[in-house]
Amino acid sequence: MKTLFAFLLMTLASPCFAADLTGNWAVKDSLPDGTFRTTYFDLKQEGERVSGTIRVTQFYYKNDGRRERAAREI
């Protein structure tokens, strides 16, 4: 969940900065038991659109750069 939050934060905050997120990134999170979890990002930025893949342990996520709004019930 932290990884998804970090990815969304980078995606949504990227227009605020002149930095380009294109590249391979590795994020190392410390766990309560003293071990680490490494998350790998392979990103490509084209303007405000960020696409790529995220790999965490055995999970693999693809992001095509589309922004979709979640349906909300009233």
N, C-alpha and C positions, 0 to 999 in steps of 0.2 A: 504494500500500500504506500509506503514511503517513497518507493521508486516511482510509482505512477504519479504521485504528487510532485516529485521533483521534475519529472518529465513534463507534466502539465505546466508547472511553474516556468520552466525554461521555454516552453513553447509559447506561452502567453506573454511572457516578459520580453521575449526576443525583439519585438518591434521597438521596445523602449531603448535598446542598446544598438550600437553600430557593429557589434560583434557578429561573426558568422559562426553558426553552430555546426557547420559541415565538418565531418570527421568521425573518427572512432574514439569513444570515450569509455573509461572504466571508473566506476564508483564503488568504493569499498565501505560497507556499513559494518560497524561493530555490533555484535549481538550480545545479549545479557550473559551468555555462558562463556564469554571471552573469545569466541571465534569470530570470523568475519564472513560476510556474504558479499560477493562481488557481482555487480550488475554491469553489463556491457551495452553500450549504445552505439549504433552505426547510423549516423544522421546525415541528412542532406537538406540544406536550406536553400530555397529559391524565393527571394523576396521575404514575405511574411510566412510562407508555407514551409513547414518543417516535416519531413517524412523520414522513414527509416525503420530500423528494427531495434528491439530491446530483448536482451537475453538475461534471464535470472534463473539460476540453477537449471532445472529441466524445462522451464517455461520459455516460450519464444513468442514475442508479440510483434506484429507488423502495424505500422502507422502509415497511411497513405497521404497524410497531410490535410485531409478534409476535416472541417470543424462541423460537428453535429451537435445540435442542442438536444438535451435530454427532455423527454416529455414530462410535464409536471401536472399533477392532479390538483384541482382546487377543491 
